[in-house]
Every structure is written in structure tokens, then in C-alpha cells.
Amino acid sequence: MSLNIVNLVGRVGGDPEAKYYESGSVVCKMTLAVNRRTRDNDQPDWFNLELWGKTAEVAANYVRKGSLIGVTGSLKFDHWQDRNTGANRSRPVIKVDRLELLGSKRDTDPNLVGSGNESEF
């Protein structure tokens, strides 16, 4: 048996970057800052997120820097070769399967009055 499930709740580090392909596929990439439950909670842990399809479209349309979100997905590693040094490189990425918008509209747009309702995609 194998298991690869990641659950995170945190704040988005920057506006999502969406890319639309000619095939109709959509990918959205963003970072997520997650605080640890420690006494010395100075620095958050940062995660790279990758979303596809309808979930990517929702993120591109409704998520902004500072939004509080919850994600469920799996851990994968992107691999590439450095153009300058030729060294093999890799980085961990969370491939998001489920996105939950946890904050109110007030969290991302101070001009709107939010209801505080949660949305799930």
C-alpha cells in the first residue's frame, strides 16, 4: 500500500499565474505560506502549488495574494537540468486536487463586505 496525500491551510504568497494551452488545458501556479504550530512561529513554510483544469480556473478567478485557502493534493517533484551549469535540479510541488476558499471576500478585497461563507472546488 502507498499513500501520498498532502493537506495544507495557509495564505497565498502572490497572485496566481494561469497559463492556457491551445489544447484547452489550464494550469495555475502559486505559492502558499503555512505557519507551523510552534512557539517560535517566526517564519512560515512555503509550498509551490500546481492546479489543473476547473480548479486552476477557479484559482485564477477568485484567489489573490493573501487569500486564505485550504488544499488537498499530492507531493511530486519537478526535475530539470540547469541551463548554466548543466546540473540536475529538482523542487517539491504540491499537485492540488481540491481547493477550498476559506476566507471571506473581505480578506482579499477591502471594498467588499464578505459573508464569511466557505466555498469548495
N, C-alpha and C positions, 0 to 999 in steps of 0.2 A: 504494500500500500504506500502511496506517496501523497503528499499534501503540500500545496503551495497557495496559501491564502494570506492576503495582507489586508488589514482593516486600519484605516487612519482617519483622524479628525484633526483638522487644522485650518490655518488661514493661507490663502493663495498669495504667493510671493510677487506675482506680476500678472498683467492681463494675459489671458490665454492666447496662444498663437495657433490659429487654424490654417490648415492647408487643404485645398480642394483639388482632387485629381480629375483628369479627363474621364476616368472610368466611373466617376460618381462617388468614389470613396472620399471620406473626410477623416483627417487626423488632427487632433488638437493636443498641444503640449503645453505644460505649465509646471510650476514648482509649488510645493506645499511645505509650509513651516509647521512643525508639530512639536509642542512642548513636552518634555519628559516630566514625569512625576517624581521630582527630586527637590531637595531643599535648595540646591544651587541651580535654580532654573534660569540661568543667565542667557544661554544660547539655545535656540531651537534646533531640532534635527531637520535637515532639508531633504526632500524627496523629489525626484523627477517623475512626473506623471505623463502617461500617454493614453489618450482616449480615441476611440474609433466610432464611426457611424453616427447614429442618432445621439448617442451620449456625447460625442465630440461636438455636434451641432448645438446641443443644449448648453454645454460649457462655453462655447464661443459666444452664444447669445446672452447668457444670463450670469456668467461668472466674471468677476472683476478682481483686480488686486485688492486684497484684504477680505474677500468673501470667506465666510466660514462654511466649509464643506466637509462631508464625510465621503470616503471612497472605500470600495472593496474591489480587490483585484488580485493579481499575481505578480511575483517578482521575476523579472527577466534581466538579462544583461545584453546591452548593445556592445558589439565588438567592431573595431575598425583599426586601420593602420594609419598612424600619424604621417601626414604628408611631408613634414620637415625632417623627422628623424627616422621614419620607417618602422618605429617601434609599434608593437601591437598594443592597443589600448582597449579598455572596456569601462562601462559605467552601469550601475544598477538603475533600473527603471521599473516603476510600478505600472503594469498594463491594467488600466481601470476597466472593470466590467459593470460597476454600479456606482452612480454618483448621486449624492443627496445634498440638496441645497439647504443648509441648516440655519443660516442667519436670516434676519428679516431684511426687507428692502432697505430699511434704514441703515443697515450695516454697510451697504455698498453705495447708496445714493442718499445723501443727507437731505435732498429736496423732496424725497418721497416719504410718506408715512406708511410704515410696514405693518402688516397684520401679525407677523411673527409665525405664520404658518410654515410648516416644513413641506418641501417638495421633494419627490423622489423620481429619478430617471434611470 
